[in-house]
Amino acid sequence: MDNKDAEKLFFIPFNTGGHWLLLAINPIREIVYYLDSLGNDWTTYPDMKVLIDTVLQAFRAQRDIQTSRRGANSITWIKVACPQQRNQIDCGYFMLRFMRDTLALGRLKIPTDYFDEFKCAFYTKDQVDEIKEEWCQFMIKLCN
């Protein structure tokens, strides 16, 4: 990666051991956008934060960026206020929907109050069903 990649986002679906959330990472700028449909802070999952911070530090070292100037504290974690799930089972679909919405808009960063086009407190049943259907169609094509 070089400086032309400074605005790329890498999506990491992350399972905390019973819950899916989405991390969108800009490794050049060392920004981690954190989208959790349960509304938890990233400090709820300290192992996740340590892992991602370590990966970004290794990426930085591989690019020969001075670590003495830029410690782990320079990694910016941004909690995104995103739609919240109303049950304990839809987190994976919310994570997929967050990723799809971001990709559909072609945005290079995620606002802290999510996207105006998709801003809502909760996804409707139809919105969740829509991403379930898209996922099923994707898997069917993948298996054929």
Backbone as CSV, one residue per row, in Angstrom:
resi,resn,N_x,N_y,N_z,CA_x,CA_y,CA_z,C_x,C_y,C_z
1,MET,0.840,-1.183,0.000,0.000,0.000,0.000,0.882,1.242,0.000
2,ASP,0.417,2.275,-0.666,1.146,3.529,-0.632,0.165,4.659,-0.344
3,ASN,0.611,5.889,-0.495,-0.221,7.020,-0.098,-1.504,7.147,-0.904
4,LYS,-1.533,6.602,-2.133,-2.788,6.646,-2.893,-3.860,5.798,-2.213
5,ASP,-3.445,4.898,-1.319,-4.379,4.060,-0.582,-4.831,4.699,0.723
6,ALA,-4.472,5.968,0.926,-4.739,6.627,2.211,-6.220,6.739,2.522
7,GLU,-7.071,6.612,1.528,-8.500,6.741,1.779,-9.264,5.436,1.621
8,LYS,-8.568,4.312,1.593,-9.260,3.033,1.462,-9.722,2.532,2.817
9,LEU,-10.894,1.914,2.810,-11.426,1.270,4.011,-11.354,-0.243,3.817
10,PHE,-10.948,-0.927,4.866,-10.949,-2.380,4.890,-11.980,-2.809,5.927
11,PHE,-12.904,-3.662,5.508,-13.982,-4.090,6.386,-13.609,-5.391,7.078
12,ILE,-13.793,-5.409,8.385,-13.526,-6.606,9.172,-14.777,-6.949,9.976
13,PRO,-15.536,-7.947,9.505,-16.605,-8.469,10.355,-15.943,-9.148,11.541
14,PHE,-16.372,-8.825,12.731,-15.696,-9.348,13.917,-16.715,-10.024,14.821
15,ASN,-16.408,-11.262,15.201,-17.265,-11.975,16.133,-16.586,-11.992,17.491
16,THR,-17.267,-11.446,18.484,-16.693,-11.312,19.821,-16.808,-12.599,20.632
17,GLY,-17.393,-13.621,20.031,-17.611,-14.887,20.730,-19.089,-15.188,20.866
18,GLY,-19.916,-14.300,20.433,-21.358,-14.498,20.481,-22.097,-13.327,19.860
19,HIS,-21.340,-12.388,19.327,-21.942,-11.173,18.772,-21.087,-10.678,17.599
20,TRP,-21.762,-10.342,16.486,-21.089,-9.792,15.317,-21.144,-8.275,15.343
21,LEU,-20.027,-7.661,14.992,-19.976,-6.211,14.801,-19.069,-5.936,13.614
22,LEU,-19.024,-4.699,13.173,-18.229,-4.355,12.004,-17.164,-3.331,12.359
23,LEU,-15.969,-3.596,11.877,-14.878,-2.633,11.957,-14.547,-2.235,10.523
24,ALA,-14.483,-0.943,10.275,-14.028,-0.422,8.985,-12.734,0.325,9.285
25,ILE,-11.647,-0.127,8.694,-10.326,0.372,9.076,-9.648,1.072,7.909
26,ASN,-9.138,2.253,8.182,-8.248,2.944,7.262,-6.850,2.786,7.861
27,PRO,-6.049,1.826,7.364,-4.761,1.545,8.005,-3.724,2.654,7.808
28,ILE,-3.809,3.388,6.724,-2.842,4.467,6.496,-3.061,5.598,7.496
29,ARG,-4.307,5.983,7.681,-4.634,7.061,8.626,-4.786,6.552,10.063
30,GLU,-4.762,5.221,10.227,-4.911,4.575,11.534,-6.210,4.977,12.226
31,ILE,-7.299,4.821,11.456,-8.636,5.093,11.971,-9.426,3.796,11.935
32,VAL,-10.073,3.482,13.052,-10.937,2.312,13.140,-12.351,2.810,13.426
33,TYR,-13.253,2.604,12.459,-14.665,2.913,12.669,-15.307,1.673,13.267
34,TYR,-16.021,1.861,14.349,-16.567,0.761,15.126,-18.092,0.849,15.082
35,LEU,-18.744,-0.177,14.492,-20.199,-0.203,14.364,-20.736,-1.426,15.101
36,ASP,-21.489,-1.173,16.165,-22.013,-2.242,17.004,-23.520,-2.059,17.164
37,SER,-24.281,-3.007,16.657,-25.743,-2.907,16.701,-26.318,-3.077,18.103
38,LEU,-25.476,-3.416,19.076,-25.910,-3.438,20.481,-25.578,-2.122,21.189
39,GLY,-24.801,-1.270,20.526,-24.467,0.033,21.087,-23.354,0.014,22.118
40,ASN,-22.682,-1.135,22.266,-21.581,-1.216,23.229,-20.389,-0.402,22.765
41,ASP,-19.606,0.060,23.705,-18.348,0.726,23.413,-17.311,-0.342,23.096
42,TRP,-16.275,-0.002,22.324,-15.243,-0.992,21.994,-14.510,-1.497,23.224
43,THR,-14.544,-0.751,24.299,-13.886,-1.215,25.524,-14.603,-2.417,26.134
44,THR,-15.813,-2.702,25.658,-16.541,-3.892,26.086,-15.807,-5.152,25.629
45,TYR,-15.044,-5.022,24.554,-14.330,-6.149,23.962,-12.829,-5.833,23.929
46,PRO,-12.162,-5.852,25.082,-10.749,-5.437,25.131,-9.832,-6.298,24.270
47,ASP,-10.113,-7.589,24.128,-9.269,-8.453,23.290,-9.317,-8.013,21.830
48,MET,-10.494,-7.567,21.369,-10.642,-7.092,20.002,-9.782,-5.848,19.785
49,LYS,-9.857,-4.919,20.725,-9.095,-3.680,20.587,-7.598,-3.956,20.583
50,VAL,-7.136,-4.823,21.473,-5.710,-5.179,21.513,-5.292,-5.807,20.179
51,LEU,-6.109,-6.708,19.655,-5.790,-7.377,18.397,-5.666,-6.369,17.254
52,ILE,-6.651,-5.521,17.099,-6.647,-4.558,15.990,-5.517,-3.544,16.154
53,ASP,-5.308,-3.055,17.370,-4.192,-2.128,17.606,-2.857,-2.795,17.256
54,THR,-2.698,-4.061,17.601,-1.465,-4.794,17.304,-1.279,-4.949,15.801
55,VAL,-2.351,-5.269,15.103,-2.282,-5.411,13.644,-1.873,-4.082,13.015
56,LEU,-2.463,-2.984,13.451,-2.115,-1.679,12.887,-0.676,-1.292,13.226
57,GLN,-0.206,-1.641,14.403,1.187,-1.361,14.757,2.135,-2.190,13.889
58,ALA,1.790,-3.439,13.615,2.615,-4.286,12.745,2.609,-3.735,11.321
59,PHE,1.459,-3.276,10.866,1.352,-2.666,9.540,2.240,-1.424,9.463
60,ARG,2.194,-0.627,10.516,3.021,0.580,10.595,4.509,0.205,10.542
61,ALA,4.906,-0.797,11.301,6.303,-1.227,11.329,6.746,-1.751,9.966
62,GLN,5.857,-2.466,9.290,6.176,-3.004,7.967,6.402,-1.876,6.967
63,ARG,5.729,-0.781,7.174,5.892,0.375,6.284,7.023,1.286,6.750
64,ASP,7.768,0.866,7.781,8.910,1.623,8.317,8.521,3.007,8.806
65,ILE,7.363,3.106,9.442,6.950,4.367,10.041,7.510,4.396,11.450
66,GLN,8.056,5.508,11.843,8.682,5.638,13.158,7.660,5.366,14.261
67,THR,7.874,4.314,15.010,6.959,3.992,16.091,7.215,4.852,17.323
68,SER,8.404,5.428,17.415,8.666,6.275,18.578,7.789,7.526,18.544
69,ARG,7.485,7.997,17.342,6.606,9.171,17.225,5.141,8.793,17.326
70,ARG,4.834,7.567,16.928,3.431,7.186,16.808,3.195,5.879,17.538
71,GLY,2.785,5.978,18.764,2.506,4.780,19.541,1.099,4.286,19.296
72,ALA,0.682,3.311,20.065,-0.676,2.773,19.933,-1.717,3.852,20.195
73,ASN,-1.337,4.871,20.948,-2.279,5.940,21.267,-2.684,6.748,20.046
74,SER,-1.901,6.670,18.964,-2.252,7.448,17.778,-3.342,6.775,16.948
75,ILE,-3.698,5.547,17.277,-4.772,4.859,16.569,-6.099,5.424,17.069
76,THR,-6.888,5.921,16.129,-8.152,6.566,16.467,-9.306,5.584,16.304
77,TRP,-10.012,5.347,17.393,-11.210,4.505,17.364,-12.421,5.432,17.378
78,ILE,-13.296,5.279,16.374,-14.488,6.116,16.265,-15.723,5.231,16.381
79,LYS,-16.484,5.453,17.424,-17.743,4.721,17.582,-18.794,5.399,16.723
80,VAL,-19.420,4.634,15.853,-20.429,5.155,14.943,-21.808,4.869,15.525
81,ALA,-22.627,5.906,15.657,-24.007,5.737,16.113,-24.800,5.155,14.944
82,CYS,-25.098,3.867,15.021,-25.737,3.157,13.928,-27.051,2.528,14.408
83,PRO,-27.896,2.062,13.468,-29.136,1.407,13.882,-28.878,0.266,14.867
84,GLN,-29.778,0.145,15.827,-29.627,-0.842,16.904,-30.613,-1.989,16.727
85,GLN,-30.142,-3.192,17.023,-31.011,-4.359,16.936,-31.916,-4.431,18.158
86,ARG,-33.082,-5.032,17.967,-34.060,-5.145,19.051,-34.122,-6.548,19.630
87,ASN,-33.267,-7.431,19.133,-33.263,-8.800,19.657,-31.815,-9.252,19.812
88,GLN,-31.624,-10.482,20.159,-30.269,-10.991,20.387,-29.758,-11.867,19.240
89,ILE,-30.463,-11.859,18.086,-30.068,-12.778,17.020,-29.739,-12.119,15.684
90,ASP,-30.036,-10.853,15.489,-29.863,-10.224,14.178,-28.538,-9.512,13.979
91,CYS,-27.600,-9.639,14.900,-26.351,-8.866,14.818,-25.589,-9.117,13.519
92,GLY,-25.561,-10.352,13.042,-24.850,-10.657,11.800,-25.451,-9.946,10.609
93,TYR,-26.775,-9.875,10.570,-27.444,-9.184,9.471,-27.228,-7.676,9.558
94,PHE,-27.197,-7.141,10.751,-26.908,-5.717,10.923,-25.497,-5.418,10.434
95,MET,-24.533,-6.266,10.807,-23.158,-6.082,10.379,-23.070,-6.091,8.851
96,LEU,-23.765,-7.036,8.206,-23.781,-7.094,6.745,-24.425,-5.851,6.146
97,ARG,-25.492,-5.392,6.762,-26.194,-4.203,6.270,-25.305,-2.960,6.391
98,PHE,-24.587,-2.827,7.507,-23.675,-1.694,7.673,-22.632,-1.693,6.553
99,MET,-22.084,-2.878,6.271,-21.066,-2.988,5.240,-21.664,-2.650,3.872
100,ARG,-22.809,-3.207,3.588,-23.454,-2.961,2.304,-23.794,-1.492,2.118
101,ASP,-24.347,-0.858,3.149,-24.691,0.566,3.044,-23.464,1.403,2.728
102,THR,-22.357,1.133,3.402,-21.129,1.890,3.186,-20.618,1.686,1.759
103,LEU,-20.598,0.436,1.310,-20.135,0.149,-0.044,-21.056,0.742,-1.097
104,ALA,-22.366,0.680,-0.861,-23.334,1.204,-1.825,-23.168,2.708,-2.026
105,LEU,-22.798,3.402,-0.965,-22.620,4.848,-1.058,-21.245,5.236,-1.589
106,GLY,-20.322,4.287,-1.608,-18.980,4.571,-2.093,-18.230,5.566,-1.225
107,ARG,-18.533,5.592,0.054,-17.897,6.554,0.956,-16.533,6.067,1.405
108,LEU,-15.659,7.007,1.670,-14.299,6.686,2.096,-14.116,6.829,3.594
109,LYS,-15.121,7.370,4.245,-15.119,7.409,5.701,-16.564,7.332,6.163
110,ILE,-16.732,7.002,7.414,-18.065,6.789,7.964,-18.318,7.885,9.001
111,PRO,-19.405,8.633,8.850,-19.674,9.682,9.849,-20.033,9.074,11.203
112,THR,-19.754,9.793,12.267,-20.019,9.263,13.609,-21.502,9.057,13.866
113,ASP,-22.359,9.700,13.099,-23.805,9.532,13.249,-24.396,8.814,12.033
114,TYR,-23.659,7.849,11.521,-24.015,7.019,10.378,-24.345,7.882,9.172
115,PHE,-24.905,7.321,8.140,-25.172,8.039,6.900,-26.602,8.572,6.897
116,ASP,-26.762,9.804,6.454,-28.104,10.398,6.401,-29.069,9.531,5.604
117,GLU,-28.582,8.929,4.511,-29.438,8.102,3.659,-30.011,6.891,4.392
118,PHE,-29.321,6.426,5.436,-29.730,5.215,6.141,-29.943,5.446,7.632
119,LYS,-30.020,6.710,8.023,-30.112,7.013,9.452,-31.487,6.614,9.993
120,CYS,-31.482,5.795,11.005,-32.692,5.385,11.702,-32.255,4.775,13.026
121,ALA,-33.158,4.719,13.974,-32.814,4.133,15.271,-32.738,2.615,15.175
122,PHE,-33.619,2.038,14.355,-33.687,0.585,14.194,-33.953,0.279,12.734
123,TYR,-33.492,-0.874,12.274,-33.901,-1.345,10.958,-35.275,-1.985,11.108
124,THR,-36.112,-1.804,10.103,-37.411,-2.454,10.101,-37.232,-3.936,9.783
125,LYS,-38.270,-4.702,10.018,-38.228,-6.125,9.666,-37.955,-6.275,8.178
126,ASP,-38.561,-5.421,7.344,-38.337,-5.491,5.900,-36.875,-5.212,5.539
127,GLN,-36.238,-4.271,6.232,-34.833,-3.967,5.959,-33.932,-5.134,6.354
128,VAL,-34.240,-5.787,7.455,-33.461,-6.957,7.877,-33.724,-8.108,6.908
129,ASP,-34.982,-8.302,6.520,-35.308,-9.364,5.575,-34.625,-9.140,4.225
130,GLU,-34.492,-7.884,3.828,-33.831,-7.557,2.561,-32.371,-8.034,2.564
131,ILE,-31.662,-7.785,3.640,-30.251,-8.211,3.686,-30.168,-9.734,3.820
132,LYS,-31.140,-10.354,4.498,-31.172,-11.817,4.569,-31.339,-12.405,3.171
133,GLU,-32.235,-11.829,2.382,-32.469,-12.305,1.017,-31.224,-12.107,0.157
134,GLU,-30.580,-10.950,0.266,-29.357,-10.695,-0.502,-28.267,-11.699,-0.125
135,TRP,-28.147,-12.000,1.161,-27.141,-12.960,1.612,-27.446,-14.341,1.054
136,CYS,-28.686,-14.745,1.090,-29.075,-16.059,0.546,-28.766,-16.137,-0.941
137,GLN,-29.112,-15.085,-1.692,-28.832,-15.073,-3.140,-27.333,-15.140,-3.408
138,PHE,-26.556,-14.438,-2.618,-25.095,-14.475,-2.760,-24.569,-15.892,-2.529
139,MET,-25.042,-16.537,-1.482,-24.578,-17.892,-1.163,-25.002,-18.895,-2.237
140,ILE,-26.197,-18.739,-2.765,-26.668,-19.643,-3.839,-25.762,-19.500,-5.059
141,LYS,-25.445,-18.276,-5.448,-24.556,-18.056,-6.598,-23.161,-18.607,-6.324
142,LEU,-22.710,-18.453,-5.109,-21.375,-18.916,-4.742,-21.279,-20.438,-4.829
143,CYS,-22.364,-21.119,-4.474,-22.352,-22.591,-4.469,-22.593,-23.191,-5.855
144,ASN,-23.050,-22.406,-6.797,-23.315,-22.937,-8.149,-22.105,-22.900,-9.040
